[in-house]
Amino acid sequence: MIQGNEDRFLPLLLAIEKQLKAAYARNPRMRDVDALEAVKEARRAMTGLGGTPSPLARSIVDSVSLARELNGYAQEEAVACLSHVSSSIKRHRRVMGARGYLEFINVFVP
């Protein structure tokens, strides 16, 4: 759903990535696996499958919910964006190391 349509979903993707970037700025010891777990928790919370999300996951859910409301995205699109970011984290970590994704968004996310 997202592949090839990143521009269409940019507000949702940025909502997720900005929360991860801010968390990394507050905690430079954070690793990609921490970001991945928070995104997975946020996805579970948005689909009603999770327990109490961590503070970072909660901030992601809140940010995504706001972006949904402001831009008219469906719940399924928000969940798909969370899955897309999870895949991106895994890919960057595999190629660039333990903080590959976080270093990437630190440079490229406004």
VOKOLLUM-426061 format. One record per residue: x, y, z of N, C-alpha, C in turn; residue number from 1; residue in one letter. Coordinates in steps of 0.02 Angstrom, whole numbers, plus 50000, padded with zeros to 5 digits. Example, Ala and Ser with C-alpha at 12.3 -4.5 7.8 and 13.67 -1.06 7.14 Angstrom:
BEGIN
n_px n_py n_pz ca_px ca_py ca_pz c_px c_py c_pz n res
50660 49716 50390 50615 49775 50390 50660 49835 50390 1 A
50642 49888 50354 50684 49947 50357 50645 50002 50394 2 S
# end
This chain:
BEGIN
n_px n_py n_pz ca_px ca_py ca_pz c_px c_py c_pz n res
50041 49940 50000 50000 50000 50000 50044 50063 50000 1 M
50096 50063 50040 50138 50123 50047 50192 50127 49992 2 I
50222 50070 49975 50277 50068 49928 50258 50105 49864 3 Q
50298 50155 49847 50285 50195 49788 50237 50253 49799 4 G
50205 50255 49858 50158 50308 49874 50181 50348 49935 5 N
50246 50348 49948 50271 50382 50008 50250 50455 50011 6 E
50249 50489 49954 50230 50560 49954 50158 50569 49978 7 D
50114 50525 49958 50044 50530 49978 50036 50522 50054 8 R
50080 50482 50084 50075 50468 50155 50126 50505 50197 9 F
50158 50554 50167 50211 50591 50201 50190 50619 50269 10 L
50131 50649 50276 50112 50675 50343 50111 50620 50397 11 P
50088 50561 50379 50087 50506 50427 50158 50481 50442 12 L
50197 50473 50390 50266 50449 50399 50306 50498 50440 13 L
50299 50562 50426 50335 50613 50465 50311 50615 50538 14 L
50247 50604 50548 50221 50603 50617 50256 50549 50658 15 A
50268 50492 50628 50303 50437 50661 50376 50454 50670 16 I
50408 50474 50616 50481 50484 50617 50502 50543 50660 17 E
50461 50594 50663 50478 50651 50706 50478 50631 50780 18 K
50432 50588 50799 50431 50564 50869 50492 50522 50884 19 Q
50513 50481 50836 50573 50440 50846 50636 50484 50848 20 L
50639 50534 50805 50696 50579 50804 50701 50617 50870 21 K
50645 50641 50896 50644 50678 50959 50666 50633 51017 22 A
50643 50571 51016 50663 50523 51069 50738 50510 51066 23 A
50765 50504 51005 50837 50493 50997 50877 50554 51021 24 Y
50851 50613 51009 50885 50674 51032 50887 50676 51108 25 A
50834 50653 51140 50832 50651 51214 50874 50595 51242 26 R
50882 50541 51204 50918 50482 51228 50965 50457 51173 27 N
51026 50484 51169 51072 50465 51116 51096 50392 51121 28 P
51081 50359 51175 51098 50287 51182 51045 50242 51151 29 R
50990 50272 51130 50936 50235 51098 50963 50199 51036 30 M
50936 50140 51022 50956 50100 50964 50896 50087 50919 31 R
50909 50064 50861 50855 50049 50814 50806 49998 50842 32 D
50831 49949 50881 50785 49900 50910 50735 49933 50957 33 V
50756 49986 50992 50711 50023 51036 50657 50059 50995 34 D
50678 50089 50940 50631 50122 50895 50582 50072 50866 35 A
50608 50015 50845 50566 49963 50816 50514 49938 50866 36 L
50534 49928 50927 50487 49905 50978 50432 49958 50991 37 E
50451 50021 50992 50402 50074 51003 50352 50077 50945 38 A
50376 50069 50884 50332 50071 50826 50285 50010 50827 39 V
50311 49953 50845 50269 49893 50851 50216 49902 50905 40 K
50235 49931 50962 50187 49944 51015 50133 49993 50991 41 E
50154 50044 50955 50106 50093 50929 50057 50060 50881 42 A
50083 50016 50840 50040 49979 50792 49990 49936 50830 43 R
50013 49900 50880 49967 49859 50920 49915 49902 50954 44 R
49936 49959 50981 49889 50004 51015 49836 50031 50966 45 A
49857 50047 50906 49810 50074 50857 49761 50022 50830 46 M
49780 49959 50834 49736 49905 50811 49698 49874 50869 47 T
49710 49899 50929 49674 49873 50988 49700 49807 51013 48 G
49761 49788 50993 49789 49723 51012 49840 49727 51068 49 L
49859 49787 51088 49913 49794 51137 49888 49813 51205 50 G
49932 49805 51253 49918 49829 51320 49933 49903 51325 51 G
49963 49923 51380 49981 49992 51391 50046 50007 51353 52 T
50044 50053 51305 50105 50068 51267 50154 50110 51308 53 P
50218 50105 51290 50270 50145 51321 50257 50219 51306 54 S
50290 50264 51342 50281 50335 51328 50298 50353 51255 55 P
50350 50324 51227 50368 50338 51158 50313 50312 51111 56 L
50290 50251 51122 50237 50223 51079 50174 50266 51085 57 A
50159 50289 51145 50099 50331 51155 50106 50397 51117 58 R
50167 50426 51117 50177 50489 51080 50171 50477 51005 59 S
50192 50419 50982 50184 50402 50911 50110 50396 50893 60 I
50073 50361 50935 50001 50352 50924 49966 50420 50922 61 V
49982 50463 50970 49951 50529 50973 49968 50570 50910 62 D
50030 50568 50890 50052 50606 50831 50019 50580 50767 63 S
50015 50514 50761 49983 50484 50702 49908 50499 50702 64 V
49878 50496 50760 49806 50511 50765 49791 50582 50743 65 S
49833 50628 50764 49824 50698 50744 49833 50705 50668 66 L
49884 50674 50641 49896 50678 50568 49837 50647 50530 67 A
49809 50594 50557 49749 50563 50526 49691 50611 50524 68 R
49678 50642 50581 49622 50689 50585 49631 50749 50538 69 E
49691 50776 50537 49704 50836 50497 49703 50822 50422 70 L
49720 50761 50402 49729 50745 50331 49679 50695 50304 71 N
49634 50670 50346 49582 50625 50322 49605 50555 50304 72 G
49656 50530 50336 49679 50462 50323 49636 50411 50360 73 Y
49630 50352 50333 49594 50297 50365 49640 50263 50416 74 A
49610 50230 50463 49647 50192 50513 49694 50142 50480 75 Q
49671 50108 50429 49712 50058 50395 49774 50089 50363 76 E
49767 50150 50339 49825 50184 50309 49876 50202 50362 77 E
49853 50222 50421 49899 50238 50476 49936 50175 50498 78 A
49900 50120 50504 49931 50057 50524 49981 50034 50471 79 V
49964 50043 50407 50011 50026 50353 50074 50068 50356 80 A
50068 50131 50375 50127 50174 50381 50171 50151 50439 81 C
50141 50130 50493 50180 50103 50549 50218 50040 50527 82 L
50185 49998 50489 50219 49939 50462 50276 49957 50415 83 S
50264 50008 50374 50315 50032 50328 50377 50057 50365 84 H
50366 50095 50419 50422 50120 50458 50458 50062 50492 85 V
50422 50012 50516 50453 49953 50546 50500 49920 50496 86 S
50477 49912 50435 50519 49882 50382 50580 49924 50368 87 S
50571 49989 50367 50627 50035 50355 50679 50030 50411 88 S
50656 50026 50472 50702 50020 50529 50743 49956 50521 89 I
50710 49901 50506 50745 49837 50498 50797 49840 50442 90 K
50778 49870 50386 50823 49875 50329 50884 49918 50345 91 R
50873 49977 50375 50930 50020 50392 50975 49988 50444 92 H
50946 49954 50492 50986 49921 50544 51029 49867 50513 93 R
51000 49828 50468 51037 49773 50437 51096 49800 50396 94 R
51086 49856 50362 51137 49883 50317 51186 49929 50353 95 V
51160 49969 50401 51201 50022 50430 51218 50013 50504 96 M
51194 49960 50536 51213 49947 50605 51159 49966 50655 97 G
51177 49963 50719 51130 49968 50775 51092 50034 50778 98 A
51119 50087 50751 51085 50152 50750 51077 50179 50679 99 R
51078 50135 50631 51075 50156 50561 51013 50195 50544 100 G
50955 50171 50565 50893 50206 50551 50890 50272 50588 101 Y
50908 50272 50652 50905 50333 50692 50952 50386 50664 102 L
51011 50366 50643 51057 50414 50613 51030 50440 50547 103 E
50998 50396 50509 50968 50417 50445 50914 50470 50456 104 F
50867 50457 50502 50814 50506 50511 50840 50569 50546 105 I
50893 50562 50584 50922 50621 50617 50947 50671 50565 106 N
50969 50646 50508 50993 50689 50454 50937 50712 50409 107 V
50891 50668 50391 50843 50682 50338 50773 50703 50360 108 F
50755 50693 50423 50689 50713 50446 50694 50783 50476 109 V
50652 50829 50452 50656 50898 50477 50637 50904 50551 110 P
# end
